[in-house]
Amino acid sequence: MTKGTPARPGIAALKSYALVSETPVPLRAKLDFNESPYDVPDAVKERVLTRLKAKRWSRYPEFGSGRLKRAIAAAAGRSPEEIVVGNGSGEIVLAAVNAFAGGGELVLTPPTFSLYPQLAAIAQAEVVEAPLLGKDFAFDEEAILRAVARTPRTVPLICSPNNPTSGVAGVGFLRRLADAAPVLLVDQAYVDFAPPEASALPLVDEGRNVVVFRTLSKAFAAAGFRIGYAVARPELAREVAKAVLPFSVDHAAEELAVVLLEEPAEARERVAAIVKERERVVALLKGMGAKVAPAFGNFVFVEPPGGEAESVRKELLLRGVLVRDLGPLAPGRLRVTIGLPEENNLFLSELARIARAREEA
Protein backbone atom coordinates (compact mmCIF):
# COMPACT_ATOMS: atom_id res chain seq x y z
CA MET A 1 0.00 0.00 0.00
CA THR A 2 1.37 3.40 -1.02
CA LYS A 3 0.98 6.12 1.57
CA GLY A 4 0.10 9.69 0.68
CA THR A 5 2.62 12.49 0.93
CA PRO A 6 2.66 13.53 4.61
CA ALA A 7 3.27 17.23 3.99
CA ARG A 8 1.76 19.85 6.25
CA PRO A 9 -1.41 21.24 4.57
CA GLY A 10 0.06 24.73 4.22
CA ILE A 11 3.07 23.33 2.34
CA ALA A 12 1.03 20.86 0.27
CA ALA A 13 -1.23 23.68 -0.92
CA LEU A 14 1.72 25.88 -1.84
CA LYS A 15 2.71 26.37 -5.44
CA SER A 16 6.45 25.80 -5.75
CA TYR A 17 8.68 28.72 -6.62
CA ALA A 18 9.59 27.75 -10.16
CA LEU A 19 11.39 29.27 -13.12
CA VAL A 20 10.90 28.35 -16.76
CA SER A 21 14.10 28.14 -18.77
CA GLU A 22 13.66 30.07 -22.01
CA THR A 23 17.16 30.93 -23.15
CA PRO A 24 17.03 31.97 -26.80
CA VAL A 25 19.71 31.10 -29.31
CA PRO A 26 21.51 33.37 -29.69
CA LEU A 27 21.05 35.17 -26.36
CA ARG A 28 21.65 38.83 -27.12
CA ALA A 29 20.48 40.52 -23.91
CA LYS A 30 19.61 38.90 -20.56
CA LEU A 31 17.37 41.42 -18.80
CA ASP A 32 15.09 39.12 -16.80
CA PHE A 33 16.68 38.46 -13.38
CA ASN A 34 17.68 41.85 -11.95
CA GLU A 35 21.32 40.78 -12.03
CA SER A 36 24.17 43.24 -12.37
CA PRO A 37 25.33 43.62 -15.98
CA TYR A 38 28.87 43.87 -14.62
CA ASP A 39 30.88 40.94 -13.31
CA VAL A 40 33.11 40.96 -10.25
CA PRO A 41 36.46 42.40 -11.43
CA ASP A 42 39.19 39.87 -12.28
CA ALA A 43 41.55 41.42 -9.71
CA VAL A 44 38.96 40.78 -6.99
CA LYS A 45 38.48 37.20 -8.15
CA GLU A 46 42.23 36.60 -7.97
CA ARG A 47 42.43 38.00 -4.44
CA VAL A 48 39.55 35.80 -3.31
CA LEU A 49 41.06 32.69 -4.90
CA THR A 50 44.43 33.39 -3.29
CA ARG A 51 42.81 33.70 0.13
CA LEU A 52 40.75 30.56 -0.41
CA LYS A 53 43.83 28.52 -1.37
CA ALA A 54 45.42 29.48 1.94
CA LYS A 55 42.46 28.11 3.92
CA ARG A 56 41.89 24.54 5.07
CA TRP A 57 38.82 23.50 3.11
CA SER A 58 38.21 20.59 5.48
CA ARG A 59 37.33 23.03 8.26
CA TYR A 60 33.96 24.63 8.82
CA PRO A 61 33.71 28.41 8.43
CA GLU A 62 34.07 30.54 11.55
CA PHE A 63 31.16 29.90 13.87
CA GLY A 64 28.96 32.98 14.06
CA SER A 65 30.69 34.63 11.06
CA GLY A 66 32.29 37.25 13.31
CA ARG A 67 34.81 38.40 10.69
CA LEU A 68 32.10 38.85 8.07
CA LYS A 69 29.86 40.72 10.51
CA ARG A 70 32.72 43.07 11.36
CA ALA A 71 33.41 43.72 7.67
CA ILE A 72 29.73 44.47 6.94
CA ALA A 73 29.42 46.63 10.05
CA ALA A 74 32.50 48.66 9.10
CA ALA A 75 31.23 49.19 5.55
CA ALA A 76 27.71 50.13 6.67
CA GLY A 77 28.68 52.25 9.66
CA ARG A 78 27.03 49.87 12.12
CA SER A 79 28.10 47.75 15.09
CA PRO A 80 28.68 44.00 14.57
CA GLU A 81 26.02 43.27 17.20
CA GLU A 82 23.41 44.75 14.85
CA ILE A 83 24.31 42.41 11.95
CA VAL A 84 22.86 39.01 11.05
CA VAL A 85 24.40 37.22 8.05
CA GLY A 86 23.07 34.42 5.89
CA ASN A 87 23.12 32.50 2.64
CA GLY A 88 21.48 35.32 0.68
CA SER A 89 19.05 37.83 2.14
CA GLY A 90 16.15 35.44 1.49
CA GLU A 91 17.41 33.11 4.20
CA ILE A 92 17.42 35.95 6.71
CA VAL A 93 14.00 37.22 5.66
CA LEU A 94 12.69 33.69 6.27
CA ALA A 95 14.39 33.64 9.67
CA ALA A 96 12.78 36.95 10.64
CA VAL A 97 9.35 35.87 9.40
CA ASN A 98 9.71 32.68 11.44
CA ALA A 99 10.87 34.59 14.51
CA PHE A 100 8.26 37.35 14.51
CA ALA A 101 5.30 36.29 12.33
CA GLY A 102 5.43 32.50 12.64
CA GLY A 103 1.97 31.25 13.57
CA GLY A 104 0.61 34.78 13.17
CA GLU A 105 -0.01 37.01 10.16
CA LEU A 106 2.28 38.55 7.54
CA VAL A 107 1.14 41.68 5.68
CA LEU A 108 2.25 41.77 2.02
CA THR A 109 1.71 44.43 -0.65
CA PRO A 110 1.11 42.71 -4.01
CA PRO A 111 2.47 42.83 -6.56
CA THR A 112 5.64 42.19 -4.58
CA PHE A 113 8.42 39.60 -4.44
CA SER A 114 6.82 36.30 -5.41
CA LEU A 115 8.89 34.34 -2.88
CA TYR A 116 7.23 36.00 0.12
CA PRO A 117 4.08 33.80 0.20
CA GLN A 118 6.35 30.74 0.26
CA LEU A 119 8.24 32.15 3.23
CA ALA A 120 4.92 32.80 4.99
CA ALA A 121 3.77 29.23 4.38
CA ILE A 122 7.01 27.78 5.75
CA ALA A 123 6.57 29.92 8.87
CA GLN A 124 2.85 29.04 9.16
CA ALA A 125 1.95 32.71 8.89
CA GLU A 126 -1.33 33.72 7.27
CA VAL A 127 -0.90 36.27 4.49
CA VAL A 128 -2.89 39.52 4.71
CA GLU A 129 -2.78 41.55 1.50
CA ALA A 130 -2.77 45.33 1.08
CA PRO A 131 -2.37 45.74 -2.71
CA LEU A 132 -0.45 48.59 -4.30
CA LEU A 133 -2.50 51.43 -5.78
CA GLY A 134 -2.96 52.98 -9.21
CA LYS A 135 -0.84 53.27 -12.33
CA ASP A 136 2.24 54.13 -10.23
CA PHE A 137 1.75 51.13 -7.91
CA ALA A 138 2.01 53.27 -4.79
CA PHE A 139 1.90 51.77 -1.31
CA ASP A 140 -1.62 51.99 0.15
CA GLU A 141 -0.43 53.38 3.46
CA GLU A 142 -3.78 53.46 5.24
CA ALA A 143 -4.69 49.93 4.13
CA ILE A 144 -1.35 48.62 5.40
CA LEU A 145 -1.84 50.37 8.74
CA ARG A 146 -5.35 48.91 9.04
CA ALA A 147 -4.01 45.44 8.26
CA VAL A 148 -1.32 45.71 10.94
CA ALA A 149 -3.98 46.60 13.54
CA ARG A 150 -5.72 43.23 13.09
CA THR A 151 -3.83 41.32 15.81
CA PRO A 152 -0.77 41.72 18.06
CA ARG A 153 0.89 39.04 15.90
CA THR A 154 0.44 40.81 12.55
CA VAL A 155 3.80 41.78 11.03
CA PRO A 156 4.32 43.83 7.84
CA LEU A 157 6.98 42.91 5.29
CA ILE A 158 7.70 45.85 2.97
CA CYS A 159 9.94 45.55 -0.07
CA SER A 160 11.46 48.97 -0.82
CA PRO A 161 12.44 49.44 -3.59
CA ASN A 162 9.69 46.98 -4.39
CA ASN A 163 10.25 44.01 -6.68
CA PRO A 164 8.74 44.01 -9.33
CA THR A 165 7.36 47.57 -9.43
CA SER A 166 10.61 49.42 -8.48
CA GLY A 167 8.80 51.93 -6.23
CA VAL A 168 9.84 52.98 -2.73
CA ALA A 169 8.02 53.45 0.56
CA GLY A 170 8.62 56.83 2.22
CA VAL A 171 10.59 56.69 5.46
CA GLY A 172 7.91 58.83 7.14
CA PHE A 173 5.34 56.13 6.39
CA LEU A 174 7.73 53.38 7.50
CA ARG A 175 8.17 55.22 10.80
CA ARG A 176 4.38 55.29 11.33
CA LEU A 177 4.21 51.62 10.41
CA ALA A 178 7.01 50.70 12.81
CA ASP A 179 5.16 52.48 15.60
CA ALA A 180 1.94 50.60 14.80
CA ALA A 181 3.40 47.11 14.29
CA PRO A 182 5.09 44.76 16.78
CA VAL A 183 8.06 44.73 14.39
CA LEU A 184 8.58 46.02 10.85
CA LEU A 185 10.50 43.98 8.24
CA VAL A 186 11.95 46.01 5.35
CA ASP A 187 13.60 44.24 2.41
CA GLN A 188 16.04 46.70 0.82
CA ALA A 189 17.90 44.47 -1.62
CA TYR A 190 17.77 47.24 -4.25
CA VAL A 191 18.24 50.32 -2.06
CA ASP A 192 21.71 51.08 -3.46
CA PHE A 193 19.98 52.21 -6.67
CA ALA A 194 17.61 54.58 -4.83
CA PRO A 195 18.29 58.02 -3.31
CA PRO A 196 19.95 57.96 0.15
CA GLU A 197 16.72 59.11 1.80
CA ALA A 198 15.08 55.78 0.85
CA SER A 199 17.21 53.94 3.43
CA ALA A 200 15.30 52.51 6.40
CA LEU A 201 18.43 52.33 8.57
CA PRO A 202 17.63 55.61 10.39
CA LEU A 203 14.66 53.82 11.93
CA VAL A 204 17.08 51.36 13.52
CA ASP A 205 19.10 54.28 14.87
CA GLU A 206 15.90 55.66 16.42
CA GLY A 207 15.55 52.47 18.46
CA ARG A 208 12.45 51.19 16.67
CA ASN A 209 11.59 47.52 16.15
CA VAL A 210 12.74 47.43 12.54
CA VAL A 211 14.75 44.77 10.70
CA VAL A 212 16.35 45.92 7.44
CA PHE A 213 17.56 43.35 4.92
CA ARG A 214 20.41 43.97 2.46
CA THR A 215 22.36 41.89 -0.06
CA LEU A 216 25.61 41.89 -2.02
CA SER A 217 23.87 40.27 -4.99
CA LYS A 218 22.84 43.47 -6.78
CA ALA A 219 25.11 46.48 -6.27
CA PHE A 220 28.19 44.30 -5.67
CA ALA A 221 27.41 41.83 -8.50
CA ALA A 222 27.82 38.80 -6.20
CA ALA A 223 24.53 36.99 -6.92
CA GLY A 224 26.35 33.71 -7.60
CA PHE A 225 27.68 33.52 -4.04
CA ARG A 226 24.57 34.23 -1.90
CA ILE A 227 25.61 36.85 0.66
CA GLY A 228 22.88 38.64 2.58
CA TYR A 229 22.56 40.40 5.89
CA ALA A 230 20.10 42.13 8.20
CA VAL A 231 20.53 45.20 10.38
CA ALA A 232 18.52 45.59 13.58
CA ARG A 233 18.84 46.57 17.21
CA PRO A 234 21.04 43.94 18.92
CA GLU A 235 18.04 42.57 20.85
CA LEU A 236 16.14 41.93 17.59
CA ALA A 237 19.25 40.73 15.72
CA ARG A 238 19.77 38.01 18.32
CA GLU A 239 16.22 36.71 17.83
CA VAL A 240 16.59 36.62 14.04
CA ALA A 241 19.95 34.84 14.33
CA LYS A 242 18.35 32.05 16.35
CA ALA A 243 16.35 31.06 13.25
CA VAL A 244 19.39 30.96 10.91
CA LEU A 245 21.23 27.66 10.69
CA PRO A 246 24.92 27.74 11.72
CA PHE A 247 27.65 27.85 9.07
CA SER A 248 25.21 29.10 6.43
CA VAL A 249 27.86 31.37 4.85
CA ASP A 250 30.68 29.29 3.38
CA HIS A 251 34.37 30.18 2.99
CA ALA A 252 34.05 31.34 -0.62
CA ALA A 253 31.11 33.67 -0.01
CA GLU A 254 32.74 35.12 3.10
CA GLU A 255 36.06 35.83 1.36
CA LEU A 256 34.31 37.44 -1.61
CA ALA A 257 32.20 39.62 0.68
CA VAL A 258 35.20 40.77 2.72
CA VAL A 259 37.21 41.67 -0.39
CA LEU A 260 34.31 43.49 -2.03
CA LEU A 261 33.59 45.49 1.11
CA GLU A 262 37.25 46.46 1.49
CA GLU A 263 37.09 48.42 -1.78
CA PRO A 264 33.50 49.59 -2.46
CA ALA A 265 34.42 52.44 -4.82
CA GLU A 266 34.07 50.38 -8.01
CA ALA A 267 30.66 49.07 -6.93
CA ARG A 268 29.50 52.63 -6.30
CA GLU A 269 30.69 53.72 -9.75
CA ARG A 270 28.82 50.86 -11.39
CA VAL A 271 25.67 51.63 -9.41
CA ALA A 272 25.87 55.24 -10.61
CA ALA A 273 26.23 54.01 -14.21
CA ILE A 274 23.18 51.74 -13.84
CA VAL A 275 21.09 54.55 -12.35
CA LYS A 276 22.08 56.85 -15.22
CA GLU A 277 21.13 54.15 -17.72
CA ARG A 278 17.83 53.57 -15.92
CA GLU A 279 16.87 57.21 -16.31
CA ARG A 280 17.80 57.14 -20.00
CA VAL A 281 15.81 53.94 -20.60
CA VAL A 282 12.75 55.31 -18.76
CA ALA A 283 12.77 58.49 -20.85
CA LEU A 284 13.04 56.57 -24.12
CA LEU A 285 10.32 54.10 -23.12
CA LYS A 286 7.95 56.95 -22.29
CA GLY A 287 8.87 58.58 -25.58
CA MET A 288 7.65 55.55 -27.51
CA GLY A 289 4.36 55.46 -25.60
CA ALA A 290 5.13 52.87 -22.92
CA LYS A 291 3.83 53.32 -19.37
CA VAL A 292 6.59 53.13 -16.78
CA ALA A 293 6.11 53.08 -13.02
CA PRO A 294 8.44 55.29 -10.94
CA ALA A 295 11.73 53.36 -10.86
CA PHE A 296 14.24 53.22 -8.00
CA GLY A 297 15.76 49.74 -8.46
CA ASN A 298 18.05 48.33 -11.13
CA PHE A 299 14.98 47.51 -13.22
CA VAL A 300 11.86 49.12 -14.66
CA PHE A 301 8.22 48.02 -14.61
CA VAL A 302 6.71 48.63 -18.02
CA GLU A 303 3.43 48.38 -19.87
CA PRO A 304 4.56 48.10 -23.53
CA PRO A 305 3.16 50.45 -26.20
CA GLY A 306 -0.21 48.99 -27.14
CA GLY A 307 -0.22 46.60 -24.19
CA GLU A 308 -0.18 42.79 -24.65
CA ALA A 309 2.84 42.28 -22.42
CA GLU A 310 2.93 38.48 -22.75
CA SER A 311 2.86 38.65 -26.53
CA VAL A 312 5.57 41.32 -26.55
CA ARG A 313 7.73 39.22 -24.22
CA LYS A 314 7.49 36.26 -26.60
CA GLU A 315 8.42 38.41 -29.58
CA LEU A 316 11.40 39.83 -27.71
CA LEU A 317 12.44 36.28 -26.84
CA LEU A 318 12.44 35.33 -30.51
CA ARG A 319 14.76 38.28 -31.10
CA GLY A 320 17.20 37.14 -28.41
CA VAL A 321 16.09 39.51 -25.63
CA LEU A 322 15.03 38.05 -22.27
CA VAL A 323 12.69 40.12 -20.07
CA ARG A 324 10.35 39.03 -17.27
CA ASP A 325 6.59 38.71 -17.53
CA LEU A 326 5.10 38.43 -14.05
CA GLY A 327 1.89 36.80 -15.31
CA PRO A 328 -0.99 36.81 -12.80
CA LEU A 329 1.14 38.72 -10.29
CA ALA A 330 1.07 41.84 -12.49
CA PRO A 331 -0.94 41.36 -15.70
CA GLY A 332 0.04 43.53 -18.64
CA ARG A 333 3.44 44.53 -17.27
CA LEU A 334 7.02 43.51 -17.98
CA ARG A 335 9.92 43.79 -15.59
CA VAL A 336 13.08 44.74 -17.45
CA THR A 337 16.51 44.73 -15.82
CA ILE A 338 18.83 47.61 -16.66
CA GLY A 339 21.78 46.10 -18.53
CA LEU A 340 24.80 47.48 -20.31
CA PRO A 341 24.06 50.40 -22.67
CA GLU A 342 24.31 48.15 -25.71
CA GLU A 343 21.88 45.64 -24.17
CA ASN A 344 19.42 48.40 -23.30
CA ASN A 345 19.70 49.83 -26.82
CA LEU A 346 18.95 46.40 -28.27
CA PHE A 347 15.88 46.01 -26.05
CA LEU A 348 14.61 49.47 -26.94
CA SER A 349 15.16 49.07 -30.68
CA GLU A 350 13.48 45.65 -30.79
CA LEU A 351 10.56 46.91 -28.69
CA ALA A 352 10.15 49.86 -31.09
CA ARG A 353 10.17 47.47 -34.08
CA ILE A 354 7.50 45.32 -32.44
CA ALA A 355 5.37 48.39 -31.73
CA ARG A 356 5.70 49.67 -35.33
CA ALA A 357 4.83 46.26 -36.77
CA ARG A 358 1.66 46.19 -34.69
CA GLU A 359 0.65 49.67 -35.76
CA GLU A 360 1.06 48.70 -39.41
CA ALA A 361 -0.81 45.39 -39.07
Number of C-alpha atoms within 10 A of each C-alpha: 3 4 5 6 7 7 9 11 10 15 14 12 10 12 9 10 9 7 6 5 6 10 14 16 11 11 14 17 24 24 23 18 14 24 21 23 19 17 12 15 12 9 9 14 16 11 13 21 14 12 15 16 9 8 11 10 12 6 8 12 18 15 11 16 19 15 15 23 22 17 21 24 18 14 15 13 9 18 17 18 18 20 28 30 30 26 21 24 24 22 21 24 27 22 23 28 28 24 18 23 27 23 18 19 25 29 24 24 24 21 21 23 17 14 13 20 19 18 21 24 22 18 24 21 25 18 20 18 16 22 18 20 14 10 11 16 20 18 23 15 18 12 14 21 19 11 21 25 14 13 12 13 19 26 31 30 22 23 27 27 27 27 25 26 31 26 23 26 20 15 17 11 14 19 18 12 21 22 14 17 22 20 22 25 27 25 25 26 25 26 26 24 25 21 10 9 11 19 20 26 20 14 21 17 12 11 10 17 19 29 28 23 29 24 27 23 21 23 26 22 21 22 18 11 18 22 25 25 25 26 27 27 20 16 11 21 20 15 16 25 20 14 16 21 14 15 16 19 25 18 21 16 21 25 21 23 22 18 16 24 20 13 12 13 11 14 20 15 12 17 22 15 14 25 21 13 18 24 15 13 20 20 13 14 21 15 11 15 14 19 20 22 20 18 24 24 30 28 28 28 27 24 23 25 22 13 15 14 22 18 12 23 20 16 16 19 21 15 19 20 26 25 22 20 23 17 12 9 14 16 14 18 27 26 25 23 27 28 24 17 16 11 18 22 15 17 26 16 12 18 23 17 12 16 19 13 10 11 10 6 5
